[in-house]
Amino acid sequence: MTYRVFVDGQEGTTGLQINDRLIRRGDIELLKIDPDKRKDINERRKLINAADIVFLCLPDDAARESAALAEGSRARLIDASTAHRTNEAWAYGFPELSREHREKIKHSFRVSVPGCYATGFISLLYPLVREGILPADYPVTCHAVSGYSGGGKKRIAEYASADPADESIKSPRFYALSLKHKHIPEMQKFTGLEQAPLFTPVIGPYYKGMTVAVPLYAELLQKMNSAEAVCGFFSSYYNGERFIKVHPFGSEGGAVDGFLSATGCNDTNVLEISVSGNEEHILLTARLDNLGKGASGAAVQCMNIMLGIDESAGLE
């Protein structure tokens, strides 16, 4: 069977990646909009209504507009923007979290793709809070670094045109210094934390790849209070998930000479989890491609689930 797919926002970073993942698939017919009409509401409505699956790779307001254009149609929407991530009417597109998440995605007509940072953070915190290992009132801190492609076309252009002599842009740079990053609402909502995490993101001088790290005090955990036990818990929790890999305890998550690169999962839909630390302190780390499992790969994975086909189609 062939499915008709329209990528609304096909020229953006995520839209281009989704197109690249789908263009070689024999079961997908990609509907294309004339570049001169990409902001034409009537043309977009026509393509949305002609599609089985519509990916929204747009700024938030435009994504809401497209969702409204789909009302009354048979199109099933997958939104890669922030617009609907905490909307109860939309399924949250992280199937590995639980059987309930996967089933909701499968049967939903509206699915919101998690943010890239949120994907790493939630993969670490959701299981711990759900199983009562991490208290919901724990004051969580999270540090993360991402390649500059996560900033979209504007940020990519900034780095591409940077003066090679400009030392400031070669340095990792903290941002969202107000501690109000746009991913925080979903990070709190989908982990069950009672208060928002203190989240400090960093943009690195490389194209893509992401590491999300959460430090914990071992003595404040419940049921288990060692890094090795927590690592074993993650291995059991994500057992059988093809896109989540939990590194054995003591391996330091694939670190080389004591350094853990953020690029180790690039060009895959894999998210790697590692647990390290000592008797007092535990460090949880998630590594992923911010354009893969953090965006386009997750979107295509959700589409596969919605269509009832092999979840890994086009992703391996």
N, C-alpha and C positions, 0 to 999 in steps of 0.2 A: 504494500500500500504506500502511496505517496502523499505526504502532508505538505500543505501550502503554508509557508512561513514568511512573515513580513517583519523586518527589523526597522522599527521606527527610530531613527537616529543612527542610520547605517554608517555615517561618516565619523562618528565619535570613536574614541579608543576602544570601548567595550563593543560597540556595534561592529567595528571592523574585525575584531577578534572573533565574534560570533559568526560573522560571515565566513571567515577563514575556516572555522571548524565545520561549517555546514556545507560549503560549496562542493565538496567532493563526495557527499553522501548521496547515494542513489534513491533514498527514501524521502528526500526533501526537495521541494520546488521553492526556490527563493523568489519572492515577489519584490521587484525593484521599483523604487520611485524615481521619477525624473529629477535630477539634482535641482533644476529650476523650480520644481514644485514641492520640495521637501517641507516647506512651511505653509503649503496650501491645504487648508483644513478639509476641503471637499475631496481632494485627491488622497489625503491620508485616510479619511473616513472610508473611501471606496476600497482601499487596499486592506485596511483593518477588517472590514466586513467580508472581504474575500478570503481571508486567511483562517487557517485552523489554529495557528499559534502566532502571537504577536509579541515580539520583544520590545520593551520600552527602554531605549538607551538614550535618555533625554534628561535635561535639567528637571528639577522637581515640578515646577509649574506646568511645563510642557507635558510631563508624564501624566499629571492629573487631567490635563486637557484630553490627551489621547485615551485615557481610561473612560472619560465621559463619551468620547466618540464611539467607543465600543459597546455602549449600552444598547441592549436589544439584539446584539449580534451573537453568533455562535462562537466567536473568537475567544480563545483562552489566552490570557495575558500573563506575561512574565516581566516584571518591572525591575530593572537594574538600578533605578534611582533610589533616593532616600524617601521618596514621597509616601510610600505605603507600608514601610517596614514595621511600624507599630500599630497599624490599622487592623483591628480584630477581624474585619471582613476578608482580609488577605492572608493566605497561608504563608508561613515563614519558610523560605526555601533552603532549609538545612536538614536534609533527610536523615543524616547520621545521628542526630540527637536522640531520636526515639522512634519506635514503631508508629506512634501517633503522628509524629511530624511527617514521616514518609507517607502514611495513608492520607493525611490531609492534603499534601501536595498532589498525590495521585488523583484525587477526586475534585480538586478545586479548579475553578475557572479564573482565579486571581491569585497569583503567587508573587511574592516579593523576594528578590535575591538579597541575601545578607551583605552588609558592607565588608570590605576586605579586612580591616582591623577587627571588626566585630566577629568575623568568622574565626579568627585565631583565638580571640578572647573567650568567646562562648564555647568553643570546643573544649577549653580547659575548665571553665567555671560551671557550666550547666550540669555536667555529671556529678561534680562534687557537692553542689548545693542540693540537687535532686535527691541524692542518696544520703544527705544529712552528714556528710563528712566535713564540709565547710559551712559554718553557721551563716545564715542569711544576713546577719547583722555585722559580718566581718568587714572591716574598713579596707577594701581592696585597692591596691595600687597596681597600675599596669604601665609598662614602658614598651614602646614598639618602634621599629625602624622599617621604612619602606623605600623602594626605588621611586624616582620622581615621576614615573608614568602614572602613579596613583593620583597625581594632581591634574590629569587630563591634558588636553591639547595645549592649553596655555602654559602649564608648567613644563611640558616636554619642549615647547618652543623656547622657553627661557633657558633651559639647560643646553639646547642645541646651539643657541646663538651666543652663549656666554663667552666672554673673553678668557682664553686659556690662562692668562696671567692673573685672573681674579681668584685669589685664594679663598675668599669667603664662600663662593659657590662650590668649591671643592670640598668644603667641610660639611659633615653632617649638621643639619640645622633643626633645632627644636621649633615647633610651631603650635598653633592652637594654645597659645600661652594663657588664655583666659580659662583654660580647663573646661571648655564647652564644645569640644569637638562634636561634629554632627552624628557620629556613630554612638555616642554615649547613651542616648535613650534606648536603643535596641540592646546595647551591652547590658544595661540594667534590667530591662524588661524580660529578656529571654534567658537570663541566668537566675532570676528570682532574688536578686540582691535587694536589700531594703534601702540602701543608699547608693547613689551613683559612684562608680569607681573614680579614683584619681588617675586620669589617663594622660600620659605625656608622649605624644608621637614625635618622631624624628624623620625628616626626609634626607635620604642619602644621595650622594653624587653618582648614582648608577641607575640603569633604566628600570629594572623590575626585580622583585623578590622581597620577601617580608619576613620579619621575625617579631613575634609578640611574646612578651615575657611577663610573668606574674610571680612575685616573690611572696612567700608565706612563712609565718612562724609555725613550726611543727607543733609546739605545745598548745596552740589555739585550735587545732583541728580536733574533730570528734571521730571516734571509732578507730582511727589509725593516726599515728603521729610520726611516721618515718617516710623519707623520700622513696625508699624502696617499696614500701607498702602502697604508696600512692601510685607509683609507676605500675605495679601489678594490677591495681584497680583499673587504671586506664586501659591496660592490655586486655583485661576481661570485658570492660564496657564496650570497647570498639572492636571486639573480636568479630571477624567476618566482614568488616567494612573494607571494601577494596580501595577506597580513596583516603583512608586515614591509617597512618602507620605509627605505631608506638614503639619507640626505640627501647631496647633492653636497658635496664638500670645499669649504670656504670659506663655506658657507651658515650655519654655526653652528647647524644643526639646527632652523631656524625661530625662532631667537631674535629678539626685538623690542627694539631699542635696547640690545642687548648682554645682555638678560635672557632666560633660557630658562625658560618657565613649565612647571610640572609637569602642567598641565591640558589640554595641546594635543591629546591623543588621547582625551579623555573622550567617552563614549557611542559608542565604536567598539571593534572587536576588533583594532585596528592597534597595532603596536609600531614606534616610530621609532628609528632608530640614527643618531647623528651622531659624527663624529670631528673634533676640533679640537686646537689646541695650537701648538707652535713647534718649532724645530730640536731641542730637548733633551727636551721633555716632550709627551706625548700624552694627551688626555682622551677617553675613550670614554663615550658617554652613550646610555642607552636610556630612552625615554619611553613610557608606556602608561597605560591606565585600570586601576587596581588591582582594580576590580570587573568589568572587561571581559576583555581578554587576560590579566589577572592572576587571574581567577577564573571567573565565569560564562560569559564568551565562550569561553575556552579549553575549558571543560567541554562546551559545545554543539558546538564545532568537533570535539572528540574523538568525540562521539556521531555526528556526521555521517559521519566517517571510518569508524567501526565499522559503521555501517549501509550503507555503500557509496553514499551519496548526495552531492550537491554539498556540498563542504566549507564553503561560505559560506552555506548555507541558514539563514535566520533571523539572520544576522550582518551583512548589508549593507542 
